[in-house]
Amino acid sequence: MTARRAPQDRFVCDLDVELDSGRLHVTGRARDLSESAVCLTARDPIEPGTAVNVQLRLVLEWGASEALALPGQVAWLTASEGAQQIGVVFTAMGPEVRQRLQVLLKVLLGQISLSTPTA
C-alpha cells in the first residue's frame, strides 16, 4: 500500500479503478496517479475523448475503501503488453472531491496511516 513519487508530482500506485462512460464500463488497475490525472491498465479499450466517471478504490488486507468518484476524460490509449494503457485527465472537480483525492495521495505516500479495524 505504499507509493513512491514519480516525476511531475505523479505517484506510482496500485489501485482498483473503474471507468464508466454511461455506455461502456472498463475495470483495471491504476498504476500512476496525480492530482490531475490517472494512468491505468485494463483489458478493454476506451476511446480517447470519452467522458468518464473514474472510481478509485484502495484495497487493503482487511477490506476495500469506499470508491472515490472523479469526473474525467480519456486523453490517450496505448496497447501495452497484452493490455490497454489508458490515460485519463480529471475534469471539473469540486473542493470536497479534490480534498478526498489529496487524502488518498497522502495515504499512498504513508503520510496518513490507516489502522486495522478491530473485530
Secondary structure, DSSP 8 states (H G I E B T S, - for coil): ---EEEGGGEEEEEEEEEEE-SS-EEEEEEEEE-SSEEEEEESS---TT-EEEEEEE-EETTEE---EEEEEEEEEEEEETTEEEEEEEE-S--HHHHHHHHHHHHHHTTSS-------
